[in-house]
């Protein structure tokens, strides 16, 4: 039985879909705000969502996955002040403050985000609705809240009255004292309560749409409520996001959606932890801003990063280091190299039986709140066993892990075969130097190989030489 940790209840419980007869799961993932590149901390959320989807599918569910794209309305402060992040991008790139220019920026970073998902071997969502294309749905939802007395107007827009929603902050048991003006949220004398949040923001430039409450744009939170309801209905099965969404964004979604329609927004809420660098959680500024391209520039394969993430629970913070990531790459490439050696092994009755037993163990572990570390460990413990590791076993395991082992191992084998004799001689000479502990010569030969456009990864299975990532 699949067990998932529900942030809302604070418990790990058996997962029951809303409509068990259909064997269908409807899932919403909070997607990117497309004003800049996604950093690898952002991307952890989407690897987590992908493993969740794969696990549901492995358990026989049909998954309808919706991931929004925020291309308007996400302000720089939780207190609903500052620039829209998309406006911030326009100013950064010296572009005019127009909807057309904003669309250009959004198109660019949405395309790059999709490339990142593909590089990480994430299954593409069934729908990726854009906030800017759902303004009518936002307006209708705000009208409903206004009619029910949950919304009020100020000089800069429409706000949700959190005092009217008596269970506000129930996701994660948020202490509203932490929401006092000047603490997490900005001081706004027109707000009735410090935690009240924007539903519609009046525009002070050309970026905006007509509405009953002045020209402007929707708040970030109302967009997710409107889009998730449109594509998945309400309630739907699972809502995911990073833990940073719990205190404000997700509690705001819950408040406005339940206030408007009188039923829960989602049955299960799931959140992944941070990727932490020495200076704190990763963010789109300063040294914390590490993108997928940064990894590639340093010779790290995107799937090595996925492998790195899957060695920890999605609910555990990961302390990022380049050394740990490089170790993960060595492990991943070693796995590919070993699988390439065994790919043509014929399966015996014993190997089939052992593989089936191991797959049952793996199903139990992955069904225990997405425990991905155990399958990786079990795979490594058996990878050198002729009887256990069969192509069928690895392929089925990879349906969950998404490491693309079969394709990448073939690619690696082809690359290694295509290496010129000259590079092979250099690599062989380097191995001889390493055996003789002549590390100075070994390093010189590695540098020579790298100058020729190749890289060397030393694994337990021996050195792997391949073309550098472009």
C-alpha positions as CSV (number, residue, x, y, z in Angstrom):
1,X,0.0,0.0,0.0
2,X,1.3,3.4,-0.9
3,X,1.9,5.6,2.1
4,X,2.5,9.4,1.7
5,X,3.4,12.1,4.3
6,X,0.6,14.7,4.3
7,X,1.8,18.1,5.5
8,X,-1.8,19.0,6.3
9,X,-2.3,16.2,8.9
10,X,1.4,15.9,9.8
11,X,1.2,12.1,9.4
12,X,2.2,9.4,6.9
13,X,-0.9,7.5,5.9
14,X,-2.1,5.1,3.3
15,X,-2.9,7.1,0.1
16,X,-6.6,6.9,-1.1
17,X,-7.5,8.7,-4.3
18,X,-10.7,10.7,-4.3
19,X,-12.2,8.4,-6.9
20,X,-10.8,4.9,-6.3
21,X,-12.9,3.3,-9.0
22,X,-11.2,5.3,-11.8
23,X,-7.7,4.6,-10.5
24,X,-7.0,8.2,-11.4
25,X,-4.9,10.7,-9.4
26,X,-5.2,14.5,-10.1
27,X,-2.0,16.3,-9.0
28,X,-1.0,20.0,-9.0
29,X,2.6,21.2,-8.7
30,X,3.4,24.8,-8.0
31,X,5.5,25.7,-11.1
32,X,8.2,28.3,-11.8
33,X,8.0,32.1,-11.9
34,X,9.6,32.6,-15.3
35,X,11.6,35.8,-14.8
36,X,15.0,34.1,-14.7
37,X,16.6,30.7,-15.0
38,X,15.5,28.0,-12.6
39,X,18.3,27.2,-10.1
40,X,19.0,23.7,-9.0
41,X,17.3,24.3,-5.6
42,X,14.1,25.1,-7.6
43,X,14.6,22.0,-9.7
44,X,14.6,19.7,-6.7
45,X,10.9,20.3,-6.4
46,X,10.3,19.0,-9.9
47,X,12.4,15.9,-9.5
48,X,10.4,15.2,-6.3
49,X,7.1,15.7,-8.2
50,X,8.3,13.5,-11.0
51,X,9.3,10.6,-8.7
52,X,5.8,11.0,-7.1
53,X,4.2,10.8,-10.5
54,X,6.3,7.7,-11.5
55,X,5.5,6.0,-8.2
56,X,1.8,6.6,-8.6
57,X,2.0,5.2,-12.1
58,X,4.0,2.2,-10.9
59,X,1.1,1.5,-8.6
60,X,-1.3,1.4,-11.5
61,X,-2.8,4.9,-11.2
62,X,-3.4,7.1,-14.2
63,X,-2.0,10.6,-13.2
64,X,-3.3,13.9,-14.5
65,X,-0.4,16.3,-13.7
66,X,-0.8,20.1,-13.9
67,X,2.1,22.4,-13.3
68,X,1.4,26.2,-13.6
69,X,3.7,28.8,-15.1
70,X,3.7,32.1,-13.2
71,X,4.3,34.9,-15.7
72,X,2.5,37.7,-13.8
73,X,1.5,38.6,-10.3
74,X,4.3,37.1,-8.2
75,X,5.6,40.1,-6.2
76,X,9.0,40.3,-4.6
77,X,7.7,40.3,-1.1
78,X,5.4,38.0,0.9
79,X,3.7,41.2,2.1
80,X,2.4,41.9,-1.4
81,X,4.6,44.9,-2.0
82,X,7.6,45.6,-4.3
83,X,7.7,44.9,-8.0
84,X,6.1,42.0,-9.8
85,X,9.1,39.7,-10.5
86,X,8.3,39.8,-14.2
87,X,8.5,43.6,-14.1
88,X,11.8,43.2,-12.2
89,X,13.0,41.2,-15.2
90,X,11.9,43.8,-17.7
91,X,13.9,46.5,-15.8
92,X,16.9,44.2,-15.5
93,X,16.9,43.6,-19.3
94,X,16.1,47.3,-20.2
95,X,12.8,46.3,-21.8
96,X,9.7,48.4,-22.0
97,X,7.1,47.8,-19.3
98,X,4.5,46.3,-21.6
99,X,2.6,43.0,-21.7
100,X,4.3,42.2,-25.0
101,X,7.8,42.5,-23.6
102,X,6.7,40.5,-20.5
103,X,5.5,37.7,-22.8
104,X,8.9,37.7,-24.5
105,X,10.7,37.2,-21.2
106,X,8.2,34.6,-20.1
107,X,8.5,32.6,-23.4
108,X,12.3,32.6,-23.0
109,X,12.5,31.3,-19.5
110,X,9.6,28.9,-19.9
111,X,11.4,27.2,-22.8
112,X,14.6,27.0,-20.8
113,X,12.7,25.5,-17.8
114,X,11.2,22.8,-20.0
115,X,14.7,22.0,-21.3
116,X,15.8,21.6,-17.7
117,X,12.9,19.2,-17.0
118,X,13.9,17.1,-20.1
119,X,17.6,17.1,-19.1
120,X,16.5,15.7,-15.7
121,X,14.3,13.1,-17.4
122,X,11.2,14.4,-15.8
123,X,7.9,13.4,-17.5
124,X,6.2,16.5,-18.9
125,X,3.0,17.6,-17.2
126,X,-0.3,17.1,-18.9
127,X,-1.0,20.8,-18.7
128,X,1.3,23.8,-18.0
129,X,-1.2,26.7,-17.8
130,X,0.1,30.2,-17.8
131,X,-1.2,32.7,-15.3
132,X,-1.5,35.5,-17.8
133,X,-3.9,33.4,-19.9
134,X,-6.3,32.9,-17.0
135,X,-7.2,36.4,-16.0
136,X,-11.0,35.9,-16.5
137,X,-10.9,32.9,-14.1
138,X,-9.1,35.0,-11.5
139,X,-11.7,37.8,-11.8
140,X,-14.6,35.4,-11.4
141,X,-13.1,33.8,-8.3
142,X,-12.4,37.3,-6.7
143,X,-16.0,38.3,-7.5
144,X,-17.2,35.2,-5.6
145,X,-15.1,36.0,-2.6
146,X,-16.3,39.6,-2.6
147,X,-19.9,38.5,-2.8
148,X,-19.3,36.3,0.2
149,X,-17.7,39.0,2.3
150,X,-14.2,37.7,2.2
151,X,-12.7,40.4,0.1
152,X,-12.3,44.2,0.6
153,X,-10.9,47.0,-1.5
154,X,-8.0,49.4,-0.7
155,X,-6.3,52.1,-2.7
156,X,-3.9,49.6,-4.2
157,X,-6.2,46.6,-4.9
158,X,-8.4,43.9,-3.4
159,X,-7.4,41.9,-0.3
160,X,-8.6,38.7,1.3
161,X,-9.8,39.2,4.9
162,X,-8.0,36.4,6.8
163,X,-10.0,37.2,10.0
164,X,-13.2,35.9,8.2
165,X,-11.5,32.6,7.5
166,X,-11.2,31.2,11.0
167,X,-8.9,28.3,10.3
168,X,-6.4,30.5,8.4
169,X,-2.8,29.1,8.8
170,X,-4.0,25.5,9.4
171,X,-1.5,24.0,6.9
172,X,1.6,23.4,9.0
173,X,-0.1,25.0,12.0
174,X,1.3,28.4,11.2
175,X,1.6,30.8,14.2
176,X,0.0,34.0,13.0
177,X,2.1,36.0,15.4
178,X,4.9,35.4,12.9
179,X,2.8,37.2,10.3
180,X,2.7,40.5,12.3
181,X,3.3,43.6,10.2
182,X,7.0,44.3,10.1
183,X,7.9,40.7,10.8
184,X,7.3,38.5,7.7
185,X,5.0,40.9,6.0
186,X,5.3,44.5,5.2
187,X,3.4,47.3,7.0
188,X,0.2,48.4,5.1
189,X,-2.0,50.7,7.0
190,X,-5.0,49.9,4.8
191,X,-5.0,46.2,5.6
192,X,-7.5,45.0,8.2
193,X,-5.1,42.3,9.4
194,X,-1.3,41.9,8.9
195,X,-1.8,38.5,7.2
196,X,-4.4,39.7,4.7
197,X,-3.1,39.1,1.1
198,X,-3.6,40.5,-2.3
199,X,-6.3,39.1,-4.6
200,X,-5.9,41.9,-7.2
201,X,-3.2,44.5,-7.5
202,X,-3.8,47.9,-9.0
203,X,-1.2,48.6,-11.8
204,X,0.9,51.7,-11.8
205,X,2.3,51.0,-15.3
206,X,1.1,49.6,-18.7
207,X,1.1,46.0,-17.4
208,X,-2.4,45.1,-16.4
209,X,-5.9,44.1,-17.4
210,X,-9.3,45.8,-16.9
211,X,-11.3,44.6,-13.9
212,X,-14.2,45.7,-11.6
213,X,-11.4,47.0,-9.2
214,X,-9.3,49.1,-11.5
215,X,-6.7,48.1,-14.2
216,X,-4.2,45.7,-12.7
217,X,-3.2,42.1,-12.3
218,X,-4.1,39.1,-10.1
219,X,-2.3,38.1,-7.0
220,X,0.0,35.1,-7.1
221,X,-2.1,33.0,-4.8
222,X,-5.4,33.5,-6.6
223,X,-3.8,32.4,-9.8
224,X,-3.0,28.9,-8.5
225,X,-6.5,28.5,-6.9
226,X,-8.2,29.4,-10.2
227,X,-6.0,27.3,-12.5
228,X,-5.9,24.2,-10.3
229,X,-9.7,24.3,-10.0
230,X,-10.1,24.8,-13.8
231,X,-7.9,21.8,-14.8
232,X,-8.4,19.4,-11.9
233,X,-11.7,20.3,-10.2
234,X,-12.0,20.8,-6.4
235,X,-11.0,19.0,-4.3
236,X,-8.2,17.2,-6.2
237,X,-5.9,14.5,-4.9
238,X,-2.4,16.0,-4.3
239,X,-0.8,19.4,-4.2
240,X,3.0,19.8,-4.1
241,X,5.6,22.5,-3.6
242,X,8.7,23.5,-1.6
243,X,8.4,23.9,2.1
244,X,8.8,27.7,1.6
245,X,5.3,27.7,0.1
246,X,3.7,26.4,3.4
247,X,3.5,29.6,5.6
248,X,2.1,32.0,3.0
249,X,1.4,30.8,-0.5
250,X,-0.3,27.5,0.2
251,X,-2.2,28.7,3.3
252,X,-3.5,31.6,1.1
253,X,-4.6,29.1,-1.6
254,X,-6.4,27.1,1.0
255,X,-8.2,30.1,2.5
256,X,-9.5,31.6,-0.7
257,X,-10.5,28.3,-2.3
258,X,-12.3,27.0,0.7
259,X,-13.9,30.4,1.4
260,X,-15.2,30.5,-2.2
261,X,-16.5,27.0,-2.6
262,X,-16.9,25.5,0.9
263,X,-14.8,22.3,0.1
264,X,-11.1,21.5,0.5
265,X,-8.7,22.5,-2.3
266,X,-6.7,19.3,-2.1
267,X,-6.7,16.1,0.0
268,X,-3.0,15.6,0.3
269,X,-0.3,18.3,0.6
270,X,3.3,17.3,0.0
271,X,6.4,19.5,0.3
272,X,10.1,19.0,-0.4
273,X,12.9,20.4,1.7
274,X,15.6,22.9,0.7
275,X,18.9,22.4,-1.0
276,X,21.2,24.3,1.3
277,X,24.5,26.0,0.4
278,X,26.9,27.3,3.1
279,X,25.3,30.7,3.0
280,X,21.7,29.4,3.4
281,X,19.0,28.1,1.1
282,X,19.5,28.5,-2.6
283,X,18.1,31.7,-4.1
284,X,18.2,33.5,-7.4
285,X,20.9,35.9,-6.3
286,X,24.6,35.9,-5.5
287,X,26.7,32.7,-5.1
288,X,23.5,30.7,-4.4
289,X,22.3,31.0,-8.0
290,X,23.5,27.7,-9.5
291,X,21.7,26.7,-12.7
292,X,21.6,23.6,-14.8
293,X,24.0,25.3,-17.2
294,X,26.4,25.9,-14.2
295,X,26.5,22.2,-13.7
296,X,27.1,21.4,-17.3
297,X,29.9,24.0,-17.4
298,X,31.6,22.1,-14.5
299,X,31.2,18.8,-16.3
300,X,28.3,17.5,-14.2
301,X,25.6,15.6,-16.1
302,X,22.0,16.6,-15.2
303,X,21.1,13.0,-14.4
304,X,24.1,12.8,-12.0
305,X,22.3,15.7,-10.2
306,X,19.1,13.7,-10.2
307,X,21.0,10.7,-8.8
308,X,22.4,13.0,-6.1
309,X,18.9,14.1,-5.1
310,X,17.5,10.6,-5.0
311,X,20.1,9.5,-2.4
312,X,18.2,11.5,0.2
313,X,14.5,11.7,1.3
314,X,12.6,14.5,-0.4
315,X,11.7,15.6,3.2
316,X,15.3,16.0,4.3
317,X,17.4,19.1,3.7
318,X,20.4,18.5,1.5
319,X,23.7,20.3,2.2
320,X,25.0,21.0,-1.2
321,X,28.7,20.7,-2.0
322,X,30.6,20.3,-5.3
323,X,32.5,17.5,-3.8
324,X,29.4,15.5,-2.9
325,X,27.9,16.2,-6.4
326,X,31.1,15.0,-8.1
327,X,31.0,11.8,-6.0
328,X,27.4,11.3,-7.1
329,X,28.5,11.7,-10.7
330,X,31.2,9.0,-10.2
331,X,28.6,6.7,-8.7
332,X,26.1,7.3,-11.5
333,X,28.7,6.8,-14.3
334,X,29.9,3.6,-12.5
335,X,26.4,2.3,-12.5
336,X,26.1,3.0,-16.2
337,X,29.4,1.3,-17.0
338,X,28.4,-1.8,-15.0
339,X,25.0,-2.0,-16.6
340,X,26.6,-1.8,-20.1
341,X,28.6,-4.9,-19.3
342,X,25.6,-6.9,-18.3
343,X,23.0,-5.7,-20.8
344,X,23.3,-8.8,-23.0
345,X,23.1,-11.3,-20.2
346,X,20.5,-14.0,-20.7
347,X,18.1,-14.3,-17.8
348,X,17.9,-17.6,-16.0
349,X,15.1,-18.9,-13.8
350,X,17.2,-18.1,-10.7
351,X,18.0,-14.5,-11.9
352,X,14.3,-13.9,-12.7
353,X,13.2,-15.1,-9.3
354,X,15.8,-13.1,-7.5
355,X,14.9,-10.0,-9.5
356,X,11.2,-10.4,-8.7
357,X,12.0,-10.7,-5.0
358,X,14.2,-7.5,-5.1
359,X,11.5,-5.6,-7.1
360,X,9.0,-6.4,-4.3
361,X,11.4,-5.0,-1.8
362,X,11.9,-1.9,-3.9
363,X,8.1,-1.5,-4.3
364,X,7.7,-1.6,-0.5
365,X,10.5,1.0,0.0
366,X,9.3,3.4,-2.7
367,X,5.7,3.0,-1.4
368,X,7.0,4.1,2.0
369,X,6.8,7.9,1.3
370,X,9.0,7.7,-1.8
371,X,12.1,6.1,-0.2
372,X,14.4,6.4,-3.2
373,X,17.7,5.9,-1.3
374,X,17.0,2.2,-0.5
375,X,16.5,1.1,-4.2
376,X,19.7,2.9,-5.2
377,X,21.5,1.1,-2.3
378,X,20.0,-2.2,-3.2
379,X,20.9,-1.8,-6.9
380,X,24.5,-1.1,-5.9
381,X,24.7,-4.0,-3.5
382,X,23.6,-6.3,-6.3
383,X,25.2,-4.7,-9.4
384,X,28.2,-7.0,-9.3
385,X,26.0,-10.1,-8.9
386,X,25.6,-12.0,-12.2
387,X,22.5,-13.7,-10.9
388,X,20.6,-10.7,-9.7
389,X,21.1,-7.7,-11.9
390,X,19.3,-8.3,-15.1
391,X,18.3,-5.8,-17.8
392,X,14.6,-6.3,-17.0
393,X,15.2,-5.7,-13.3
394,X,17.1,-2.4,-14.0
395,X,14.6,-1.2,-16.6
396,X,11.7,-1.8,-14.2
397,X,13.5,-0.1,-11.3
398,X,14.2,2.9,-13.6
399,X,10.5,3.4,-14.2
400,X,10.5,4.8,-10.7
401,X,13.9,6.4,-10.4
402,X,14.0,7.9,-13.9
403,X,17.8,7.8,-14.2
404,X,17.5,6.7,-17.9
405,X,20.0,3.9,-17.2
406,X,19.5,1.9,-20.3
407,X,19.8,4.7,-22.8
408,X,22.6,6.5,-21.0
409,X,24.6,3.3,-20.6
410,X,24.3,2.6,-24.4
411,X,25.4,6.2,-25.0
412,X,28.4,5.8,-22.7
413,X,29.4,2.6,-24.4
414,X,29.2,4.1,-27.8
415,X,31.2,7.2,-26.7
416,X,33.9,5.0,-25.2
417,X,34.1,2.9,-28.4
418,X,34.4,6.0,-30.5
419,X,37.4,7.4,-28.6
420,X,40.5,7.7,-30.8
421,X,43.5,5.4,-30.2
422,X,45.5,8.4,-29.2
423,X,43.2,9.2,-26.3
424,X,43.0,5.6,-25.3
425,X,46.8,5.5,-25.1
426,X,46.9,8.6,-22.9
427,X,44.2,7.0,-20.7
428,X,46.1,3.8,-20.5
429,X,49.4,5.6,-19.7
430,X,47.6,7.5,-16.9
431,X,46.3,4.3,-15.4
432,X,49.9,2.9,-15.4
433,X,51.1,6.1,-13.7
434,X,48.3,5.8,-11.1
435,X,49.2,2.1,-10.4
436,X,52.8,3.2,-9.9
437,X,51.6,6.1,-7.6
438,X,53.2,8.6,-9.9
439,X,50.4,11.1,-9.4
440,X,52.3,14.0,-10.9
441,X,52.5,12.2,-14.2
442,X,48.9,11.0,-13.8
443,X,47.6,14.6,-13.4
444,X,49.7,15.8,-16.4
445,X,48.1,13.1,-18.5
446,X,44.6,13.9,-17.3
447,X,45.2,17.6,-18.2
448,X,46.4,16.5,-21.7
449,X,43.2,14.4,-22.1
450,X,41.1,17.3,-21.0
451,X,42.8,19.7,-23.5
452,X,41.7,17.3,-26.3
453,X,38.1,17.8,-25.2
454,X,37.6,14.7,-23.1
455,X,37.1,14.1,-19.4
456,X,38.1,11.3,-17.1
457,X,35.9,9.9,-14.3
458,X,37.6,7.4,-12.0
459,X,35.0,4.8,-10.7
460,X,35.2,1.4,-8.9
461,X,34.7,-0.1,-12.3
462,X,37.8,1.7,-13.7
463,X,38.3,5.0,-15.5
464,X,35.6,6.3,-17.8
465,X,36.7,8.6,-20.6
466,X,34.1,10.5,-22.6
467,X,33.6,13.8,-24.5
468,X,33.0,16.8,-22.3
469,X,29.5,18.0,-21.9
470,X,28.6,20.9,-24.1
